Amino acid sequence: MDITPTKRRKLGHSGEPESALQSVASTGLSRSRAFVLEAEELLNEVGLDYATVFEGADRLLRKIKSSIETIEPHESLQITEAALRLERKHGIRIPFPEPRPRKESNHKVAFTKPNQFNVVGSYVSKSMIKTQKDHAIDMVFVIPAEALQEKDYLDLRYFHKRAYYLGVVSAALKRDFGDAADLSYEYLNGNPLCPVISVRPKSPESLEGPSGFNSTDSVHYRVRIIPSSPEGFFPKSKLQLDAGLLRKGWDGLAATSLPTPFYNSSLAAEACFFPYLKLMRMIEKTCAAFKSACILGRIWLQQRGFGSNIANGGFGHFEWALLLALLIQGGGNKGTSTLSPSLSSTQLFKATVQFLAVSNLAEKPYTFGSADIDTAGPVIYDSTRQLNIAFKMSPWSAVLLHHHARWTRNLMNDSAVDQFVPSLILKADMPVHNFDLVARLNHFGTFDVAGGADSRGKAWEFSSKLYEVLKRALSDKELGERARLIHLGTPALPAWSLTEDCVTPDECALEIGILFDPINVARMVDRGPIAGPTAQEREECERFRGFWGPKAELRRFEGDAIRETVIWSSTSPLELCEEIMRYTLNRHLGVGALEDDMLFYGSGLSAVLPVKSTDTAVFNNARKAFGTFERDIRELDELPLHVRQIAPICSELRHTSVKLPVLGSSKARVVPMETVVSFEASGKWPENLAAIQRTKVAFLLMISSLLEKTKAGQVRTFIGLEDTKSEVENLAFLDVIYETGAAFRLRIHSDLEETLLERQAKDKTQEQHVRATARALLGTFRRLYTHLPLHSQTVTTFVTRFPALSSTTRLLKHWFWAHKLSNHFTDEFIELVTLHIFLAPYPWDAPSSANTGFFRALLFLAHWNWRSEPLVIDTGGEMPPTDRKAIATRLEAWRKIDPAMNHTVLFMATTQDNTGIAYTSSHGQAKPAKVAAARMTALAKSACCVVREQGVKLDTKGLFVPSCKDYDVVIRLNGRAIRASSRTYVTDNPDETRLDSRMAHPRFKNLDERTGQDPLPVAQHSTETLLGQIDVIFSGTLVFFRGSPDDLTIGAIWNPQARRKQFKVNLPASYEPGKSGAKEALGDEEDAKVDVLLNQEAIIAEIARIGGDLIEKIDVKGLDR
C-alpha cells in the first residue's frame, strides 16, 4: 500500500519539452496499465448528464439572444453623457474598468445591434464534470465594427466602449427577465478589464411560459454574457507584449512608456473566442481522446486548486485544453506536431504534465511558432493568434504549477506506487499540506502603490511588489535559498449588482505560503558579497546594503574574506522566517511590523511539542555517548568472545524519541538507552535454551565487573531481572550508568538461541502449545535482535537524509500519546508510517518541516484502508514487483485464515522484513488490536475534517486534546505515588514495603540518607508495570488505553462480547448470576440464553486492589469509586 483511500478512488528534470513529451507519450501506457483502467472508470463516473443539469438552457440562450436583438440602436454620444443617460433611465450602473472615463473625454460611443452570437467553452465541448463548484455557459456576442474605431486599442478606449455595450445589454435583460432570473456583474476570470453579465435563473416556476421550463427541479447553472471584439479589427502588430498602450496614468495626465503585456493580452484575447472555438472543434475531430484528456486535466488542476480565475492561478481547464490543442496541432520544431492525435487520453494527460514539469514558465517563455518573445512573467505564446495564453498567471502561480507538475511527473515515473489516487483523487489544495509556513497579511486602507501601468489593479501591484521582496529575502540563490517556493493567495473579485459600482474593499488580506528548503532554512547567518576593492564588488555590496539596510554589517569569518553579513536572532525555522519577513516587508513596503499587520500560522505545533534547532545536537550527543559505550565494551580484552556488533535499538539513539535523551546528572528517573551486543560465533554455547539464558547472565556479570574495573569511578553497573514467565526467555540485562549521566541497557544476542527456537517451533513431535510458545518466543527474539537493530540503522540513515523526519516522527508519536494509543502501537510502527510519508510523499515532495509532515501523516492514516491493503516501506527503493505482489498475497491469505483479525490487524512490510507482522505484533498477539486500529483511523479522519474546515486558522492544540467520554472506565493515578515508585536508590531495602513512604524514610531531607544520591534505573515504569498486570488479567474483559509515561489517566472500554455468557467452568473473569432486573432489560428472547452477567463492580474492585496506592480514583459510567 502506498496511498490508499477509504472511498472510491476518485515529471526537476532538465531537457527540451518536445523530447520529453515524446518520451512520455511513447512509454506511458506500457508502464502503468492500472492507471489507464482507473482513469477510464473515473471518466465514466464524473461525466455530466447535460440533459438534466442544463434542462431548458437552450431556450434560455435563445431568449437572451432575442432580448439583445430587440435593443434599439442609437447615434454616437459623448461616453460619459451616454452612460449618465442610460443609468438615469434604467437605474443600472455601467461597469467601467478603472480608471473610468473622464468627463472631459472626447471619445464617443454608439450602440449597434450585434449580428454574431455563439456559445463557447465547456458547454459546447461537453467537458464539464460533476464536482465542479459552478456550471456556467459562456455566450459571446461580437461588438459590430462600425461601433469601434481603429485607435480604440489605446488607453482603455475599447474596454470603456465594451463596458457601455454591456450596460445597454444589462438594461434590456433586466427589463425582459424581471424577477425570473438573478442578474449581476462579474469579472471574466477575475480580469478587471473584462466585466460580464451573469444570468442565473431562479426556480423554474418563475420562468414558465413559451420560453420557460417545464421541469420542477431547481436550476444549478448560469449564463455568462461576454462581449468581444471583431476578429482582426485591431492590428496585431500593435498588440505585441512589449508595447505600451496605456499612455496615461490613473490621474489622466502622467505619461508612461512602460510595456503593458497584461493589457495587450486582454485586448488580444477579446478577438480569440471564435478562433479558439474553431481550433478546439478541429482537434476534437482529429484526436478522439482530446476531450477525455481535457477532463483529466480539469480534475488534476481542480484537485490542486487551480482555475482560470486570476485568484485561482490563472491556469484552468480552458488553458489546459488550449495548450494541449496547440501541442497536437504544431508545438514541435518547425511547426511539426509534438503529440500524435492517435495517443490515448492518459498518454495525452501525462504528456501535458510533462510539458508543465520541464517548462518553467516563470523564468523562460515558451512559444508556439517562430515569434521571438522577451517578456518577463509566465508566457505561453501562440504566434498564430498572437496571444499569451498564460497572461492571467502570476509568477508565483506559475512556480506553484511547475512544482505540482514536477511532483506528479515523479509520481508517474515511480512504477512501484499507486499513481491514480495521488494524481487525480487526493485533494492537494490545502495550505497546511502544501506550505511549511502560512502567513496572512492584513493591509488596511489604500495600498501605497498606484493602480499600475498595466491595469491589473492595486491589489495585484502590491502583491507583485511583495513577491519581489520576499523572493529577494528568502530565495536568493547567492545567499542560499531558504524557500523553494513562495506563493501568494490573492483575494477573488466578487460579483456585484447591476445597480451598484464594483467596490474593492479597503481591507485586503493576502495569504502567503512558504515552502522551506530544509537544508538552509535554519541558517542564522547570511553571508553576502565580499567587500573587495573592485568596482563590481563595491556595486554588489551597495546593492546588498540597499536591500538589507542597517541589518547588513561587515564581518570576517575564519578562513574567509571580509563579507557583508546579516545575522538573525531567531533559532527555529518558523521564527527565523517570520523575523526576516517582518523586517524586509516593513523596510520596503511599510507593512508587517505590527503583530496585527501580519499573522503567522503553524506555531501551535511548536507549543504542543517544542522542537528546537538544538535538539539535533542533543541526539548527536547521545550517539557520541553510545560510541563511547561501544568502545568501552570492545576494549574489554578479558572477554572470552570478541564483540561482533553493538547495535542501538531505542528511539533515543535514532533521533525519534518524543522526549530528549537526558545526558546530564539528574535527580529524575534514569531512562537507559537500550542496546544489544552480538559476539563472534562459537561452538561452546550450550544447546539448551535454559542454559543459554544462564550463560548470558554470566556474560553480563563478567562485563559488569570488567567495566567497573577498567572504568573505575566513571561507570556504575547494575544487573536487572526481566519479568519472565519461563526459564527459556531472556532472564537479565545490564544497566551501565556513566558519570556524565548517559545510561545504557545491554542485552546479549545468541545465534544458537534462534536456531533452537526454530527447531522447536517446527518440531511436529512437540505438543501444540509448546510449538505455539516457541513461535511466540521466536517472534520476540527476531524483533529484539534482528528487526530492531536493522530498523534503527535504517531510520538513522534517513534522519540524516530528511532533516524534517525526526521532528515529524516525534510530533506523530506525541499525537498517539495524547489520544492514549501508546500501549497499542509500537514506536517502530509510528516511525515507519512517518518514513513512508517521506519516501512516497505523492502528490507532493518530501516534507521539509514538521508541520507539513505531521498533517500529511494524519491524512495518510485517515485514508489508509488497512483492512484490505498492506503498507509497504521500500527503504532501498529497489523492491521488485514480485515481492510486492507476494506481500499482497500474504495479506489476502491472512484475511482468509483470520477474517475477524484476531491475530493480524495491520500489515506492514519493509525491505528487511516481508512477513508484514514484525512491527505489528508482540508476543504472538496483534499489536494493535482491531479496536485500537479502528480508533486510530477514526481519530485521524476527525482531525483531517477539522483541518479542512478551519484551514490555516486551525488551533493545532485541539488536535492533541483527548476525550475520555468514549471510555467506560477511567483509572486516575496518584502522581506522587507514581513518581516515588519510579525512583530507586542504592540504600533502599528491597524487602521493605513501599506502601507508606512517609514511614519508610525520615520526613526531613537532611536526615534522609538518600539525599544527594542519584536514582537508579528501573526495569519498567510503574504505570507500564501496572497496566501490564491488569491487561494480562482482564485482557478478555477490558481494553485499556494509555498515553505518555507521565499520563495519569488510563482509559478502558468493556468488551461487549464478554458482558453476558452462558455459565461454564473457568470463565475468563468474574461473573454473577443474572439478576431479575438485568434479565428484564435483556428481553424475553435473551432471558433463556443468558445465565451469568459480567460482575463489573468486582472487576473494578480487583483493579483497585492490584493498583493499591498507585490508583487514586476509578471513574465508571454511572459509578464513582
N, C-alpha and C positions, 0 to 999 in steps of 0.2 A: 504494500500500500504506500502510495506516495502522497497523494492528496485525494481524499475520497469524501464525497458529500453524503449527507443523510437524506437529501431529497433527490429528485430526478436531476441528473446531471445536465442541467440546463445547458532575430537572427543577429559589442565593442570591436566587430571585425572590420578591417580596412579592405578597400578594393573598390573597383568601379561598380556602380549599381547594376549596369546591364549584365555583366558577367555573373554577378551574384544571383540575380533573378533567374538567369538561365539555368544555373546550377540547382537552385531550389526547385524550379519547375520540372526539371528532368528527373529528380530523385525523390521528391516529396512523397509520392504515392506509395512507392515500394517501402519506404521507411516506416510509415505509420498507417497501416490499413485500419486499425481500430479507430483512429481519429476520423478517417473518411466516413466510416459507417455511422459513428456517433453524430458527426456533423450533418449527415443526411437525415438522420432521425430528428435532430434539432430543427432543421429547416421545415420539416413537416409539422412540428409542434408549434412553432412560433408564427406560422402563416396566418394571415388575417382574412377573415370572411368579409370581403368588401361589400357584398350584397346586404349583409346585416349591419355592419358598423356604419357604412355610408349610405344607408337607405334614404332615398329622396335627395341625395346630394346633386345628382344631375339636374333635377328640376330646380333646385335652389340656384345652381350656377346659371341656368337659363334665365331665371327671374332676375338675378343680379345683372346679367348682360342686358336684358331688356330695360331694366331701370336706368342703366348708364346710357343706353342708346336714346332714351327719351329726353335727355338733358338738352335744353335749348342752348345753342352756341351764342357767343357774344363777341363784339369787336374788341380791339386792343384797348386796355385801360392801364393807367399807371398802377404798378403792382400793389403798393400799399393802399391806394384808393379802392382797387378791386377787392382786396382782402377785407377791408373795413366794410364795404357794402355787403359782401357775402356773409360776414359774421353778424351784422345787424339784421339782415333779412332772415337768416335761418337759425341764428343762435348757436352757431358752431365756431370753433377756432381753427385757423389754418396751421398745420403742423410744420411751420418753417424751421429749418435747421438753424442753429446758431452760427454766426450772428444773423439775426433777422434782417430783412430788407430795411434800409433807412428811408425815412420819409422823403428825403430829398433825392432819392434814387430816380433816375430817368428811365429805368427799364420798365417795359410794358408787358402785359400778359393778356392773352386771349384764350377763349375756350372753343375748341372744335371737337366735334364728336369723334371718338376713336373708331376706327374701322377694322381693327385687328385685335382679336381676343384669342387666348389659348390657355389651356391648363397645363402646367409643367410640374415637375418634381416627382415625388414618390407615389403620388396618387395615380399618375399616368403609367409609371413603370411597375406599379404594384409591388413595391419593395418595403412596405411598412410591416411592422411586427406588432404582436400583441402587447409587449412590455414597454412600448413607447409611452413616455409621460403625456404626450399630446399628439393627436392626429389632426393634421392640417392639410387643406387643399390649397394649392397656390394657383390663383387665377391672374394672369398677366394681360394687361391691355397696353397697346402702344400709343404713345402721345403722337398725334399727327405732326409731320414735318413742318407744315405751314404754321404751327403754333410755336416753333422754335426758331432760333437764329444761329448762324454758324459760330458766333463768338460766345455762345452760352456756356461753353465748357470752362470759361473763366469766372473766378470769383463767385462761385456758388450760384450763378445765374440759372443754370439748368435745374439745380436742386430746389431753388425757390419756385420756379415755374412748376416743377413736379409736385411740390407741396400744395401749390394753389390748385392744380388739377385734382389732387387727392381731396382737397377741401370741397370742391364742387361735387365730386362723386359722393362724398360722405353726406352732403346735404340731401342729395337725391335719394340715397339709400335710407336715410333717416325718415324722409317723407313717405317712401313706399313701404318700408317694413314696419315702421311704428314700433309697437311693443312686441312684435313677433320674433325679434332677434336682438341680441346684445351687440351693439356696435361700439368699437373702441379703436383708438390708435395704438400702434406699437411699432417699434423699430425692427426692420427686417434683419434678423440675426444679430440684433444689438448694434447695427450700424447707425450712428446718429444722423447720418446724411439721408437715410432712406426710410422714412416712415411709411407705413402701410395701414390699410383698414382691415380690422378683424371682424368678421361676421360670425357670430356664434348663435345658431338657432336655439330658441327656448324649447319648451315642451312641444311635441308635435301638434297638440290640440290648438296651440296658438297660431299655427300656420296652416290650418285647414282651409280648403278652398281649391280652386283649379290648380294652383301652383303649390299646394301644400302637401302634407304627408298623410298617409293612411295608417301608418303604424302607431301603436300605442306605447312603444318603447321611447325612452328618453334619447336625446341626441348627444353624442360624445365627440363631436368633431367641430371644426370651424373652418372658415374660408378666409384666406388672406388675399386681399385685392392689391395687386402690385403694379404701379405704373412703370413703364420702361421707355427708353428712347429708341427711335428707329435705327435699324441696323445699318451701319456705315454712315450715319449722319455726320458724326464728328470725325475729323481727320485723325487716323490712327497715329500719324507722326506727331500730333500734338499731345497725345496721351501717354508718352513714354514715362517710365517710372522715375527718371531723374529730372523730369520737367517740373518747373514751379508755376502752377496755375492759379495760386492764390496770391494776388499781387497786393492785397490789402489785409491788414490785421483786423483784430476784433474791434479796434477803435475806428475802423474805416479809413484811416489816414496813413498809418505806418506801412511803408512799402517793404516787401521782403522778396528775396530771390532764392529762398531755400527750396529744395525739392519737396514735392508733395506726393509721395508714392501712394499713400492710402487714398487720398482724394482722387488721384488719377485712376487707380484701380476700381474705386467705387463707380466712377463715371464710365469706365470701360465695361464694367460688369452689367450696366444698365442695358447695353445692346447685345448681351450674350445669352439671354434666356432662350430664345428660339434656336440660335445656332447650336447650343449645347443640347437642347432637346433633340434636334436632328442627329447629333453625334451619338447620343445615348440610344436612340432607336436603331441607328445603323449598326452599332456594336451589338445590340441585343439580337439582331438578325444574323450576324456573322459568328457570334460566340454564344453558344447555348447555355453555358454556365455563368454568364456575366451577371445575371440577376441574382442568382444564388450566392455568388461571391460578394456581391454588394450587400446582401442581407447579413452574411457572416461578418463583413466589415462593420456594418452598423452595430451588430451585437458586441463585437470586440471593442469598438470605440465607446459604446454606451456603458459597458461594464467598467470602463476606466474614467468615466465622467467627461468624455469629450463630446462636443457637438458643434454645429455650425455657428451657434451664437458666440459672439466675441467673449462673453463671460465664461463660456464652456471651452475655450481654447481656440475657437475659430476654425476647427477642422472636424467636420462631421460626416454624415452619410453622403451628402452631395459632393464634398471634396474628395472623399474616398472613391466614389463611383467615377468622378471625372478623371481622377488620377489613373484609375485602372483602365478607363476607356482610352486615355492617351497612351498608356503603356502598350495596349493591344494594337492601337492604330499605328503608332510610329514613334515609339520612345527610344529606339536604339540609335546607333550611329548611322549617319547618312539617311535618316528618316525611316529606317527599317523597323519592323515590329520587334519590340523587346519580348513580348509574350505571345505565344501562339494561341489563336482563338479556339483551338481544339483541346486546351487544358481543362481539367475539371475545376469545380468551384473551390475545393480545398487547395489545389495547387495554385490557383489564382490568388486565393487569400494569403497563403504562405509567401508567395512572391511579392505581394504588396507590402506585407510586413517586413520582408527582407529589404525592400527598397527603402522603407522608412528607417530601418535599422542602420543601413550603410550611408544614408544621406542625411547629414546634419544640416538641416535647412537653416538653422540659426547662424551658421558660420559660412556656409558655401551654397550659393543659389544653384538650383537645378533648372535646366532649360530644355523644353521640348522644341527642337528646331535649331536654327542657326543664329538666333539672336545673342548678342553679347551683353550680358546683364552684369552691372557692377553696382548693385544697390544693397545696402545693409538690410538685415532683417530676413525673416523667412520668405523665401521666393521659390515658387514652382511656376515657371513662366511658360505659358502657351503662346508660342511665337505666331501661330496661325491667326489667333484671335487677339493677340497682344494683351493678354490678361494674366496677372499674377494670381493664380488660384488660391494661394495661401496669404492673400493680403489681409485677411481678418485675424491671422495668427499673430501672437506676440512672441518676442524672443524667448520668454520663459515657457510659454505653452509649447513652442517648437522643441525646446530642450526636453520637456517632460514627455512629449510624444516620442521623441527619439529614444529616450530611456525605456519607455514601455515597449517600444518595438524591439529594442535590443534584448530586453528580458524575455519577450515572447519568442524571439529568434533562438535564444539559448535554450528555451524550453523545447522548441521544435527540433533542435539538434540533439536533445537528450532522449534517445530512444528507449531508455530504461524506465521512464516515468510516464504517468498519465498526462497526455498533452491536452486532452479535451477540456477537462474541468477547469484547470487554471487559466486557460486561454479564453474560454467562451462562457463559462458558468460563474466562476468565482468573482464576486464584486471586488474591484481593486481601486475604488474611488475614495476610500476613507482616508482623511489626512493622517490619522494615527497609525495607519498601516503603511502609508507612502513616505512620511517625513519623520525625521528624528526630533525636530523642533518645530512647533507651530506657534506663531505669534499673531496677535490681532492689533493692528494699528488703527486707533480711533483718532481721526483728524477732524477737529471741529472748525467750523467756519469755512471761509473761502480758501481754496488752495492758493498757496503762494506762487502759483505759476499761471501764465496766461493760458487761454484756450488752446494754444498751439497753432503752428502754421499748417497743420495737416488735417484739421477738423476732426480729430479723434475725440476731443473733449478734454476737460480739465482733469478728470479722474485718470484718464489714460496718460496724460502728460506727467502728472505727479507719479503715477506708478512706474512710468519709464525711467524717470529720474531716480526714484527709489531703487529700482532694479540695478541701475548702473552703479549706484553707491554700494549696494550690498555685494554685487559681483566683484567690485574692486576690493572690498574689505574681506570677503570670505573665500573668493575663488581666484585669487591672484596666483597664477602659476609660478611666478618668480619667488613668492614667499612660501609657496606650498599650499595647495588647496585644502582649506578646512571643509569646504562644502562641495560635493559633487553636483548638487542640483539646488537651484533657488527658484521657487515658484511663487507667484502672486495670484491670489484669488480675488479678482476684481468684481465689484457688485454688478448684478444684472440690471439693465434699464427696464423699469416696469411699463406696463401698458397704462394708458390714461384715457379719460373720457373725451368725447368729441367736443364737449363744451368747455374744456379746460386746456391750459398750456402744460406741456411736459415740464415739470419742475424737478430738477436734480436736487436731492436733499442736501442740506448744508452739512449734515453729519455723514461722513463716508468712512466705512470701515474696510480695510484691506487685510486679507488673510495671507500671512507669509509662511511658506513651508520651506524648511531647510533639510536637505539630505546630507548627512555628515560623510566626510572621508575619515574612516575610523583611525587611520594612521596619524593624521595631522591635526585632528580636531582638538586634542587636548594640549596642543603646543602653547606654552605661556610666553614665549619669546619669539618675536618675528624679526628675522634678520633681513634687512633691506640691502640696498646697493652699497658698494664700497665707496667710502669717502676719499676718492683719489683726486689727483691734480688735473686730469684731462677734462676737456670741455664736456665730453659725453658723460663722464662720471658726475661732474657737477650738475649737469642737467637732470640726470636721473635722481640725484639726491634732492634737488629742488622740487622735482615732481613728487617725490616720496614725502617730503616735509609739507608740501602743499596739500596733500591728501590727509595725512595723519595729524598735522598741526602740532600742538605742544606735546603730544604724546611721543613724537619722534625725538630720539636722542642718540648721541654718538657713543659707541661702546667698542672696546677691544676685547675680542674673545681669544682664548688660548689657541695658539697655532693659526690664528686668522688675522686678517687686517682689520682696521677700524671700519665699522659699518654703521649705517643708520639702523636704529633698533626701536622697536615698540615692545614694551613689557606690560603684561596684563596681570592683574592681582587675583583673578578667579582661578579656580583649580579644576572644577568639573566641566565637562564639555558644554552642558546646558548653560551654566552660569557664565562660562567664558564667551559663548556666542551671544548671550544676552548683553554682556558688558560691551562687546565690540559693536553690536548693532545699535545700542542706545548711544554710544559715543559718536559713531560715524553719521548716523541719521540726524542727531542733534547738531553736529558740526556743519553738515552740508545742506540739510533741509529744514532744520529748526524744529524737528519733531522727535518724540521718543524719550526726551529727558525725564519727563514726569511719569510716575507709575501709571497714571490713568491714560496717558497717551498711548502706551503700548503694553499689552497684556501678553504674558508668556504662559503657555500651557505645557503640561508634561512634567512639572516639578513635583507633582503629587506622588509619583512612584519613588522619588528620592526621599520624600518624607516617610514613606512606608518602610523602605529599606535603604538607608543611606549607603550609596555606592560612591566611593571616593577614588581619586586617581592614586592615592597611596595604598589602596587595597592590594594592588598588584605587588607592591614592594613587600607587604606582609606575607602574602602567599609565597613569594620568592624566598623570603627569609625562612619560611617553613621548609621549602625544598632544600635550602642550604643546610638547615639543621638535619634534615634527613640524610643529606650527603655525608655530614659528619658522623651520624649514627651508622650509616652503611660502612664507612671507612673504619670506624672503631671495631665493628664486628669482623670485617675481613682481616684486620690486623691481629686477631686472636690466633696466634700460631699454635697454641696448645690444643685446639680443637681436633678431634680425631678425623674429621672430614673437612675438605675445603669447601668454602661457601661458593656456590654457583651463582646465586642471584638473591638479592633482597629487593622485593617489589612492594611499593605502597599500594594499599587497597582502600584508602579512605578518601572522602571528598575534600578534606583539608589539603591534601597533597596533590590534588588535581584542580585546584582553584575554583571549586564549585560548592563549597560549604556555605550555608546561609550566614553563620557566624564566623568571624575571622579566627584563625588559629591563635591561641594565646601562647606567647613565647617568653613572656617576662615572668618574674616572680609574682605570684598571685595568691591571694588568700581564698579565692573562689575554688570551685570544684575543678580538679585536674581532669582534662579530657585527653587521653592518649591518642596519638595518631597510629592507626593500625597498619601493620606490615606483615609480610610473610617471607620466610627465608627458605631457600632450597639448597641442599647440599649435593655434592657430586655423587654419582651413582656408586652404590656399594652393595656387595652381596652379603654383608653382615647384619642387615636388618632382619629381625625375626619375622618368620612367615606366619604371624598370628596378629590379628587386629588389636587385641587387648594388649599384647606385649609391645606392639609398635607404639601405642599411646604411652605406655610407661617409659619406653626408650626416649620418646620425645620429651617427657618430663625430665628425664636425666640430662638430656641435652640442654634444656632450659636452665637447669640448676648449674651446669657447668659454665654456660655462657654468663649467667648471673655472677658467679664467683670470679670468673676471669675479668669481667668488666670492672667490678669493684676493686679488683687487684691492680689492673693496669691503669684505671682512671680513678684512682683513689682521691676522694674529695671533690670529684667532678660529677660523679654519677651515683645515683641510688637505684637499686633494682628490687623488684618485688615479684614473687610468683603468685599468680592468681589462678583460681579454680573455675572451670566452666560449669554452668548449670546443665549438667548432662543427665540423661536417663539411663544410659548403659555404658559399660566399660569399653565398648568399641568406638565410642565417639571421642573427639579431641577432649582431653582432660584439663589442660592447663595452658596458660600463656605467661609471658614475661613482660612486665612493665618496666621500662627504663626511663628514669627522670634525670635530666641534666640540670646543673645548677643555673643554667640560663633560662630555665622554665620549659624547655621543649621536652615533651613526653611521648614515648613510643610504646606501642603494644606489639609484641612479636609472637608469631605462631610459626610452627615448623611444618614444612611440606615434605611428605614421603611418597615417592612414586610407587613403592610397593603397596601402600595402603590402597591406592586407586585400583591396582591390579587385583588385589584380594576382594575388594568390594564388587568389581565387575564379575569376577568369577562366582561370587556368592549370589549375585543378582540373576545370573544366567543358569545357575545350577538347578535343574528341574527336580533333583532328588530332595531338595530342601522344601520345607513347608511353605505355603503361600505367604504367610505373614512374615516369615524370615526373609524371603525374597523381596517382599514389598519394603521391609525395613532397610534392606541393603540398597534398594533403588533410591529410597529417600536419602540415605546417608551418602550415596554416590553423587546424587544431585547437589547436596550441600557441599561435599568435598570439591567437586568441579567448580562450583560457583566461587568458593573461597580461594582456591589455589590456582585455578586456571582462568576463569572468566574475569574475575575482578582485577588481577594484575594486567591482563590484556586490555580491559576496559579503561583502567587508569592510564595506561600508556597511550591509548587512542585519544581519550579526552584531553590529556595534557598536550598532545601534539596539536589538536585542533584549537585549543585555547590560545596557543601562540599564533595560529593562522587567522583566527577570527577574534579580534580584540573585544567584541561585544558578547562573546559566547559565555564567558564567566559570569558577568553581571546578569545576563538574561536567565541563565540557569538558576542563579541564586534567587531572583525575583519569582520565577515559576515555582521553585521549592517553597518559598515563603507563602505563595498562594495556596499550595497544597496544605501547608501547615495551618494557615488561617482558617481553612474550611475543614479542619480535623480529618485529613485524609493521610496523614503521615504514616500511620501504622498499617495502611493498606498498600501503599506504593513505595517501592524501593527507591533509594537515591539514584541508582543506576538507570532505572526506567525513566525518571524525570530528566536525567541528563541526556539520555538518548533521544527522547522526544525533542528536547531543545536542539540537539545536534542535527536532527532531521530538518528543523526549520532553517538551518544554515546550509546544509548540503543540498536540499531540494527546496529552495525558497520561492519557487514559482507561485504566482506570476510576477514576483518581484526579484530583486537581487538579494544577496545575503544581508541580513540586518546589520546595520552599522551602529546601533545603540541598543541599550537595554529596553527602552520604551517600545520601539517598533518590534523588537524580538519577542517581548512579552505578549503584546497584543496579537501578533501573528501566531504565537504558540496557543493562545486561547482560541483563536479562530480555527486552528488545526484540530484541537481537541473537540471543539464543537461539531466539526464536520466529519471526524473520523468514524466510520462505520466499523467498529472493531468486531462486531458480531460476524461479519462475513468476509472481511479483508484483513490481511496481515500488514504490519508495519515493517518495512524492510529498510534497514540502515546500511547503505553501501558505503562504508568508510574508505574502502580502497578505490571506489569508482570504477571497478573492473568486474563486477559481478555478472557472470554470463546469464543470458535469458533462461537457460535450462535450470539454473539454481533458483531463480525467481519463481519459475513455474513449479519446481519441486516444493518450495516453501508454501505456495498457494495450495498445492495438492495436499500437503501435510495438514494445513488448517482445515480443509474440507473433510479430511479423514477424522480429525479431532471432533469436528462438529457432528459427524455421523455417529461416532462412538459415544460422545458425551453431549447430546443436544441440550441438556439442561445447564451445561457449562459449570459443572461442579468441580472439575479438576483443571480445566484450562479455559481462561476467560480472554485475556489479552494475549495476542500472538505477536511477538516482536523478535525478528531475526536480524542478525548482523553478519558481517563478513566473517567474523571469527566463530559465530555460533548460528547455525541454521536450524537448530531444533525449535526455536521460537519460544521456549519456555525458560531459558536460563535466567532472564531478568524479570519474569512474571510469575515465578513460583518460589515457594520456600518450604523446605521440609516435606516435599511431595504434595503440598497444597497450593491451590491457586492463590496468587497474590497480585492483584486484588481479587476479592470475591466479586461475583456478578453485581451485587447490590452496590458495592463501592464504585465499580466501574461505571455503572449507570448514573450514580450520583455525580461522578466527575464530569460526565458528558452533560448532564442537566445543568450543573453549575457553570460550565464553560458556555453553554448556549445562553443562559441567562446573562452572563457577563457580556457576551457579544451583542446581545439585544440592547443592553444598556449603553454600550459603546456606540452603536449605530444611532440610537435615539438621541443621545446627548452630545455626540461628536467631540470636538476639542474642549468643550466646556465640562467634560466629564470630571466628576470628583473621584479620582482614582482610589482614594482611600476607601470608598464604599465597596470596591471590588474585593477588599480584604476583610470585610466585616462579616463574621459568621452569624448564622441564625440557629438558635437552639430550639426553635419551635417544632422542627421536624423530629426531634428526638423524644422517645418515650421516657427515657431515664437520663438524667444529667447528674453525674457524680462530681461534686465540688471538693477539691483537695485543699488540705491545710498547707499553705505556702511555707509557713515557718517549720512545720514538721518535715516537709519535703526537703528544704534546704539543710536542715540539721542531719537528716538521714543520708544526704549526699556528700557529707564531709566526714572523712575518717582520718584519724591521727594515729601516730605510732604508739602513743601511750594509751590508746583505747583498749579496754579489756573485751575481747570478743565474747566472753561468757557473760558479760554484764548486760542486763536488759536496757533497752533504749526507750522504754515506754514513757519514762518521765526523766527527761534530760536535766530538769532542774534539780533532781535528787542525785543524779549521777555525777555532776560536776558542780564546783562552787559557783555561787551566784556572781562573785566579783571576778573580773578578768585578771587582776593582778595576783589572785590566788589560784587561778586555773593553770594547770601545768601545760595545757595546750596552747596557751598564749605565745605567739611568736613562731609557732610551728606551721609548716606548710601542709595543707591537707594531702592525703594520699589519693591515688586514683582508685575509683571504684569500678567493679566489674560491669555494672549497669546502672543507669539512672533509676532512682527509686520509682518514678512514675512508670517507666518501662517494665520494671520488675513486677509492680502491682498489676499493670494491665496484662502482662504475660500470664500471671497466675489466674486471674479471673477469666481471661479469654480461654484458657485451656479448660477450665472447669465448666464454663457456661457457653461454650462455643456453639452449641446447637440451639441455644435458647435466646441469647442476646448477640447482637452485632455491635461492637464497640468502635468508636471513632475518637481519635486523639490528635491533637495539634502538635505544636512545638514542644521541646522538652520543658520549657518554662510555662506551658499552658496548664492552668489549674482547674480545667474542666474536662471531663470525659463524657461524651455523648454515647447513647446506646439506643437501639430500637429492638423491639421484641420480634422474634421470628414468628410470622403468622402461622407457619405450619406446625409450630410446637405449642400453640396455645391450647389446643384440645386434642386428646388422643384416646384411643381405646386402651383400657388397662391391660398391662402385661408386665412381666418380670423385667427388672433392670431398665426402668425408664430413664431417659438421659438427664432428667432434672427433677426437682421437687414438684409433685402433683398432689392434688387433693380431690376427694370425691366431689362430683358435680353437685352444687347446691341447687335447691329448687328455683331460686331466683335466676341463677345462671342458666338453668335448663330452659326456663321460660323464655329467656332472652334469645336462646338459640333456635327456638321454634319447635314445632311438633315433630317435623321430619328428622331433625338433628338429635332430638332427645333420646331416641333409641340407640343411636350410634355412639354418642359421646359418653364415656364413663368417668373420665377424670379431666380436670382442668388444671392448667399451669398455676402453681402457687406462687404468684408474683411477689407477694409480701415476704414469703420465706426466702426467696432468692435475693431480694433486696437486703434483707437482714443478714444473710450469709455474706454478701458482698461487703456490707458494713463491718462485719466481724473480721473478715480477711484483711480489709484495709486498715483497721484499727485507727491509730492517731493520724494516719495519712489522709483519712477522709474526714472532711468537716461536715458535709451535708450531702444528702441524696434527694434530689427532686424527682418525683414521679408524677406523671399526669394524673391529677385527682388525688394525689397523696404526697405530703412532705414528710421527710424523715431526717 
